[in-house]
Amino acid sequence: MSCQIWFSYLPGTVTNSKPALGQQLLFDLGIDKKHKLSFPGMLKAENIKKDYGSLQVLKGIDLEVKEAEVISIVGASGAGKSTLLHILGTLDKPDSGKLSINNSEISSLNGDDLAKFRNQHIGFIFQFHNLLPEFTAFENVCMPGLIGGKEKDKTEEYALHLMDLLNISKRKAHKPSAMSGGEQQRAAVARSLINKPSIVFADEPSGNLDSKNAEELHHLFFKLRDDMKQTFVIVTHNPDFAKMADRTIEIADGKILG
């Protein structure tokens, strides 16, 4: 199944149209082994600026993220949190500034090279799970690896491992409509990890969950940090989760406070 065919399964989308930022990741999840790097996961952003017309959204952001660190990004609506996350995740480009991941400068990459790097090193989780309704949870988790050309047996073995780790292995044969909201989001987390990314970006990942499932998801991020040395950068409005993070970055008026 090609990336374009997979994208065509998304409700309300047309494959010839430019995908929205959140959907773009479902469109290009292939992997190029030539872009595999051996450096530990690390991100560095320097003087990131972004304008939309006359509106200055980001006004010189400097940020470093270490391997196996969980960082929360907080701030009022319109402060620039999601814009920053999209730039750090290479879904959008800054007007100026530098971004490096795994000691590779992303600012110099364009087109296919940028997409290949993103696919190899970055995972994404969004507020809505975006699981494809025609497929089971297991198939959804496996799909990015299979589209990327990974061996089927190894991809399926790792998917089962992730689903067991996330306590959803008993739901592997269920389609998303037969799963609870918490189970759907756990499947989305597993899918984000299937290609073993250096860093995972999450935009309000518990925003659609009740308080119990939200708390369980928050603890899950720290379990993945401890068990898999996974790095997370998470935009959240949840004050309890923000306090749990290794570091909390507060953005106001396009700048990091403190």
ABEGO torsion letter per residue (X at the ends): XBAAAAAAABBGBBAABBBBAAAAAAABABBBAAABBABBBBBBBBGBBBBBEABBABAGBBBBBBBGBBBBBBEBBGAGAAAAAAAAAGABBBABEBBBBGGBBAAABBEAAAAAAAAAABBBBBABAGBBAABBAAAAAAAAAAAAGBBAAAAAAAAAAAAAAAGAAAAAABBAAABBAAAAAAAAAAAAAAAGBABBBBBGAAAABBAAAAAAAAAAAAAAAAAAGBBBBBBBABAAAAAABABBBBBBGGBBBX
